[in-house]
């Protein structure tokens, strides 16, 4: 399993990557727009933090414009850039073209196992279902991941579960067959903490400060 941080905030990304166990960064147009900076600036700054992978979804909706945008970003970030291409007919055509050139690509905003199957045929390396968003739209997000996992069984396509809002959802998607997760910075921190772990640390600290031994 790999963990990605879903953020375009440079301080969040820097802190996450400094932990040493976060593989990379996923971004999208909304996250980048929230920074108030140009996409080129954000991609350049994140790439200097040396993630293994940096996922970028183009702002452009037209295939030709999206291709040109992705090529610009790849010139900036280099081969760590992984295009995130929305799951549409035109998106699948663009993914197929880029994958044919040797690019590692992801089909994103996946809401059905049929889209995942087409992504496999197009040469996608990753598919990214939106779990919590699917659930809010009346689609069982966990079952969606399970269906995609079954559809892709035996292939090399990997599932990155996105749109996760709680530690319970993270555990759920992994049990349903997701290979990796991408989570926002607050959830990443929440995954590391547990009330009982914090309680144990506090108890050991009290014992140490009192000069007594304890378990």
Number of C-alpha atoms within 10 A of each C-alpha: 9 12 18 28 24 26 23 26 16 15 10 16 23 16 12 24 20 13 9 9 11 19 19 24 28 24 21 17 14 12 14 22 14 11 14 9 11 10 20 14 13 18 22 16 16 21 20 10 14 17 21 15 18 25 20 25 22 22 16 14 13 12 15 11 13 19 19 13 19 23 16 13 22 20 12 16 21 14 14 17 26 24 27 27 27 21 24 14 11 14 20 23 16 21 28 21 15 20 18 13 9 10 20 20 25 29 30 25 21 24 20 17 20 14 22 27 17 16 27 22 12 20 23 27 19 23 31 28 29 20 26 19 18 19 15 10 9 8 15 15 26 23 16 22 29 20 18 26 21 13 17 20 12 8 11 12 21 21 25 26 29 28 22 21 15 16 14 10 18 24 13 17 25 19 13 18 21 25 18 19 22 26 24 21 18 12 18 20 11 11 15 9 11 9 8 9 11 10 11 12 11 12 14 15 12 14 13 12 9 9 9 9 9 9 6
